[in-house]
Protein backbone atom coordinates (compact mmCIF):
# COMPACT_ATOMS: atom_id res chain seq x y z
CA UNK A 1 0.00 0.00 0.00
CA UNK A 2 2.82 2.39 0.83
CA UNK A 3 4.44 1.80 -2.57
CA UNK A 4 1.14 2.08 -4.46
CA UNK A 5 0.25 5.36 -2.81
CA UNK A 6 3.67 6.96 -2.71
CA UNK A 7 3.67 10.58 -3.85
CA UNK A 8 -0.13 10.90 -3.95
CA UNK A 9 -2.46 13.08 -1.92
CA UNK A 10 -3.89 11.75 1.33
CA UNK A 11 -7.35 11.66 -0.22
CA UNK A 12 -6.08 9.44 -3.05
CA UNK A 13 -4.33 7.18 -0.55
CA UNK A 14 -7.54 6.72 1.42
CA UNK A 15 -9.55 6.00 -1.73
CA UNK A 16 -7.12 3.33 -2.91
CA UNK A 17 -7.01 1.79 0.55
CA UNK A 18 -10.82 1.72 0.73
CA UNK A 19 -11.10 0.08 -2.71
CA UNK A 20 -8.55 -2.60 -1.85
CA UNK A 21 -10.15 -3.26 1.51
CA UNK A 22 -13.59 -3.54 -0.13
CA UNK A 23 -12.18 -5.98 -2.70
CA UNK A 24 -10.87 -8.34 -0.02
CA UNK A 25 -14.14 -8.03 1.92
CA UNK A 26 -15.99 -9.08 -1.22
CA UNK A 27 -13.73 -12.13 -1.62
CA UNK A 28 -14.27 -13.10 2.02
CA UNK A 29 -18.05 -12.64 1.90
CA UNK A 30 -18.69 -14.40 -1.41
CA UNK A 31 -15.86 -16.87 -2.11
CA UNK A 32 -13.63 -17.72 0.82
CA UNK A 33 -15.10 -17.15 4.28
CA UNK A 34 -11.81 -18.06 5.95
CA UNK A 35 -9.62 -15.51 4.23
CA UNK A 36 -8.33 -12.63 6.34
CA UNK A 37 -8.49 -9.13 4.91
CA UNK A 38 -4.85 -7.92 4.80
CA UNK A 39 -6.04 -4.32 4.77
CA UNK A 40 -8.04 -4.68 7.95
CA UNK A 41 -5.26 -4.16 10.48
CA UNK A 42 -4.91 -1.50 13.21
CA UNK A 43 -1.75 -0.09 11.63
CA UNK A 44 -3.24 0.31 8.14
CA UNK A 45 -6.49 1.70 9.50
CA UNK A 46 -4.48 4.32 11.37
CA UNK A 47 -2.28 5.20 8.38
CA UNK A 48 -5.17 5.55 5.92
CA UNK A 49 -7.94 6.72 8.24
CA UNK A 50 -10.08 9.61 7.08
CA UNK A 51 -9.40 12.94 8.73
CA UNK A 52 -12.21 14.83 10.38
CA UNK A 53 -13.75 17.35 8.00
CA UNK A 54 -12.88 20.95 8.69
CA UNK A 55 -15.67 22.89 10.43
CA UNK A 56 -15.72 26.31 8.85
CA UNK A 57 -16.53 29.48 10.74
CA UNK A 58 -20.02 30.75 10.06
CA UNK A 59 -20.79 34.48 10.05
CA UNK A 60 -23.91 35.27 12.09
CA UNK A 61 -27.05 36.48 10.31
CA UNK A 62 -27.05 39.90 11.99
CA UNK A 63 -23.56 40.59 10.64
CA UNK A 64 -24.49 39.46 7.12
CA UNK A 65 -27.63 41.61 7.15
CA UNK A 66 -25.65 44.64 8.29
CA UNK A 67 -22.99 44.07 5.62
CA UNK A 68 -25.62 43.98 2.90
CA UNK A 69 -27.53 46.96 4.34
CA UNK A 70 -24.40 49.12 4.50
CA UNK A 71 -23.32 48.28 0.94
CA UNK A 72 -24.46 51.32 -1.05
CA UNK A 73 -23.21 50.27 -4.50
CA UNK A 74 -26.17 48.53 -6.24
CA UNK A 75 -23.93 46.10 -8.16
CA UNK A 76 -22.02 45.04 -5.06
CA UNK A 77 -25.17 44.67 -2.97
CA UNK A 78 -26.86 42.42 -5.51
CA UNK A 79 -23.74 40.25 -5.78
CA UNK A 80 -23.59 39.89 -2.00
CA UNK A 81 -27.28 38.97 -1.85
CA UNK A 82 -27.00 36.37 -4.59
CA UNK A 83 -24.31 34.62 -2.54
CA UNK A 84 -25.79 35.13 0.94
CA UNK A 85 -29.44 34.49 0.07
CA UNK A 86 -29.19 32.50 -3.14
CA UNK A 87 -26.32 30.25 -2.08
CA UNK A 88 -24.39 31.03 -5.25
CA UNK A 89 -20.64 30.63 -5.67
CA UNK A 90 -18.76 33.77 -6.63
CA UNK A 91 -17.71 32.20 -9.94
CA UNK A 92 -21.38 31.51 -10.75
CA UNK A 93 -22.39 35.08 -9.94
CA UNK A 94 -19.74 36.47 -12.26
CA UNK A 95 -20.91 34.31 -15.19
CA UNK A 96 -24.63 35.01 -15.22
CA UNK A 97 -26.20 36.94 -18.10
CA UNK A 98 -29.67 38.48 -18.53
CA UNK A 99 -30.60 35.54 -20.75
CA UNK A 100 -29.99 33.22 -17.79
CA UNK A 101 -32.41 35.10 -15.51
CA UNK A 102 -36.13 34.38 -15.58
CA UNK A 103 -38.08 35.95 -12.74
CA UNK A 104 -36.90 34.17 -9.53
CA UNK A 105 -34.87 31.49 -11.33
CA UNK A 106 -31.31 31.72 -12.62
CA UNK A 107 -30.06 29.01 -14.97
CA UNK A 108 -26.36 28.27 -14.54
CA UNK A 109 -24.50 27.02 -17.63
CA UNK A 110 -20.92 25.68 -17.93
CA UNK A 111 -20.93 23.85 -14.62
CA UNK A 112 -17.86 22.35 -12.99
CA UNK A 113 -20.01 19.39 -11.88
CA UNK A 114 -20.42 18.26 -15.49
CA UNK A 115 -24.20 18.76 -15.50
CA UNK A 116 -25.75 20.58 -18.43
CA UNK A 117 -27.39 23.18 -16.19
CA UNK A 118 -28.55 23.97 -12.66
CA UNK A 119 -31.27 26.25 -11.33
CA UNK A 120 -30.76 28.83 -8.58
CA UNK A 121 -33.89 30.09 -6.83
CA UNK A 122 -33.74 33.60 -5.37
CA UNK A 123 -36.15 35.69 -3.25
CA UNK A 124 -38.55 37.98 -5.11
CA UNK A 125 -36.98 41.20 -3.77
CA UNK A 126 -33.55 40.20 -5.05
CA UNK A 127 -35.06 39.16 -8.38
CA UNK A 128 -36.70 42.59 -8.70
CA UNK A 129 -33.47 44.43 -7.87
CA UNK A 130 -31.53 42.29 -10.33
CA UNK A 131 -34.05 42.96 -13.11
CA UNK A 132 -33.98 46.71 -12.44
CA UNK A 133 -30.18 46.73 -12.40
CA UNK A 134 -30.06 44.98 -15.79
CA UNK A 135 -32.54 47.48 -17.25
CA UNK A 136 -30.83 50.54 -15.77
CA UNK A 137 -27.42 49.47 -17.09
CA UNK A 138 -28.78 48.45 -20.48
CA UNK A 139 -27.05 45.08 -20.33
CA UNK A 140 -27.54 42.97 -23.46
CA UNK A 141 -28.97 39.42 -23.14
CA UNK A 142 -25.65 37.70 -23.85
CA UNK A 143 -23.47 40.07 -21.83
CA UNK A 144 -22.22 39.31 -18.33
CA UNK A 145 -24.21 41.20 -15.72
CA UNK A 146 -21.15 41.65 -13.49
CA UNK A 147 -18.13 42.00 -15.81
CA UNK A 148 -15.41 42.11 -13.15
CA UNK A 149 -12.59 39.70 -12.37
CA UNK A 150 -12.65 37.04 -9.68
CA UNK A 151 -9.96 38.88 -7.74
CA UNK A 152 -11.90 42.16 -7.89
CA UNK A 153 -14.97 40.37 -6.55
CA UNK A 154 -12.98 38.90 -3.66
CA UNK A 155 -11.62 42.35 -2.79
CA UNK A 156 -15.15 43.79 -2.87
CA UNK A 157 -16.45 41.10 -0.50
CA UNK A 158 -13.50 41.58 1.85
CA UNK A 159 -14.05 45.36 1.98
CA UNK A 160 -17.75 44.84 2.64
CA UNK A 161 -16.90 42.66 5.63
CA UNK A 162 -14.42 45.17 7.02
CA UNK A 163 -17.22 47.76 7.29
CA UNK A 164 -18.60 45.76 10.23
CA UNK A 165 -15.31 44.36 11.48
CA UNK A 166 -15.69 40.92 9.90
CA UNK A 167 -13.10 39.00 7.88
CA UNK A 168 -15.30 37.97 4.98
CA UNK A 169 -14.67 35.73 1.97
CA UNK A 170 -17.10 34.97 -0.87
CA UNK A 171 -17.69 31.37 0.22
CA UNK A 172 -18.59 32.56 3.74
CA UNK A 173 -21.75 34.00 2.20
CA UNK A 174 -22.68 30.70 0.55
CA UNK A 175 -22.16 28.89 3.86
CA UNK A 176 -24.34 31.47 5.57
CA UNK A 177 -27.15 30.74 3.10
CA UNK A 178 -27.00 27.05 4.03
CA UNK A 179 -26.76 27.56 7.77
CA UNK A 180 -29.52 30.18 7.93
CA UNK A 181 -31.85 27.94 5.92
CA UNK A 182 -31.08 24.95 8.09
CA UNK A 183 -31.55 26.85 11.37
CA UNK A 184 -34.85 28.24 10.05
CA UNK A 185 -36.23 24.72 9.77
CA UNK A 186 -35.60 24.07 6.07
CA UNK A 187 -35.26 20.30 5.45
CA UNK A 188 -31.65 19.22 4.91
CA UNK A 189 -32.64 17.78 1.51
CA UNK A 190 -33.76 21.25 0.34
CA UNK A 191 -30.62 22.89 1.72
CA UNK A 192 -28.47 20.33 -0.07
CA UNK A 193 -30.23 19.82 -3.39
CA UNK A 194 -31.86 23.22 -3.97
CA UNK A 195 -29.83 25.90 -2.16
CA UNK A 196 -26.32 24.44 -2.39
CA UNK A 197 -27.01 22.04 -5.28
CA UNK A 198 -24.75 19.35 -3.84
CA UNK A 199 -24.69 15.81 -5.17
CA UNK A 200 -24.27 14.32 -1.68
CA UNK A 201 -25.73 15.25 1.70
CA UNK A 202 -22.35 14.59 3.34
CA UNK A 203 -20.91 17.58 1.49
CA UNK A 204 -23.69 19.78 2.80
CA UNK A 205 -22.97 18.77 6.39
CA UNK A 206 -19.57 20.48 6.16
CA UNK A 207 -21.29 23.78 5.46
CA UNK A 208 -23.45 23.68 8.58
CA UNK A 209 -21.96 24.90 11.81
CA UNK A 210 -22.08 22.90 15.04
CA UNK A 211 -25.25 23.09 17.10
CA UNK A 212 -24.85 24.62 20.56
CA UNK A 213 -26.56 23.19 23.65
CA UNK A 214 -28.92 26.18 23.73
CA UNK A 215 -29.95 25.64 20.11
CA UNK A 216 -30.39 21.89 20.62
CA UNK A 217 -32.69 22.43 23.61
CA UNK A 218 -34.69 25.11 21.79
CA UNK A 219 -35.30 22.90 18.74
CA UNK A 220 -36.27 19.90 20.88
CA UNK A 221 -38.72 22.04 22.84
CA UNK A 222 -40.22 23.43 19.61
CA UNK A 223 -40.46 19.95 18.12
CA UNK A 224 -42.35 18.42 21.03
CA UNK A 225 -44.18 21.47 22.37
Secondary structure, DSSP 8 states (H G I E B T S, - for coil): -TTTTTTS-HHHHHHHHHHHHHHHHHHHHHT-TT---TT-SHHHHHHT------------HHHHHHHHHH---HHHHHHHHHHHTT---HHHHHH-BGGGEETTEEEE-S-TTS-S-EEEE--HHHHHHHHHHHHHHT--TTSBSS---HHHHHHHHHHHHHTTT----HHHHHHHHHHHHHHTT--HHHIIIIIS--S-HHHHHTTS----HHHHHHHHHHHT-
